[in-house]
Amino acid sequence: MFRRISAVALLTITTGLLAQKSAPANLTADLPAGTMQAKASAACLECHEARIILQQRLSKAAWTKEVDKMTKWGAAVDAADRDALIDYLTTNFSPDKPAYAPPRTANKNASGKTSD
């Protein structure tokens, strides 16, 4: 009986985790428009949520290191697109840009009601 309960618990947990990860996402909606928007989405949003990129404020040298590191870790960045991707990230997410302000959501209490 213990094995059956454990198997059911494992299946329940696994199904819940898969449901969280499989939520549909608009890959380019959160990244700024530009010639490299789709390629940045394909390369970066495969592993990261858009907000990971949106909150960054890096110099060109730092973006270069970041893109090279992520490429070594498996990000699909074609060598022909590398410099243009770095330019896109530097243009949109440099230290001189305003800080990222995440969208605000309503707070819900345990009963699911929105609090003021």
NORTA-V25379 format. One record per helix or strand of 2 or more residues. SS is the DSSP state (helix for helix, strand for strand). FROM is the first residue (numbers start at 1). TO is the last residue. If there is no record, write none. Layout:
ss-><SS | SS>
from-><FROM | FROM>
to-><TO | TO>
This chain:
ss-><helix | helix | helix | helix | helix>
from-><2 | 37 | 50 | 60 | 82>
to-><21 | 44 | 54 | 72 | 92>
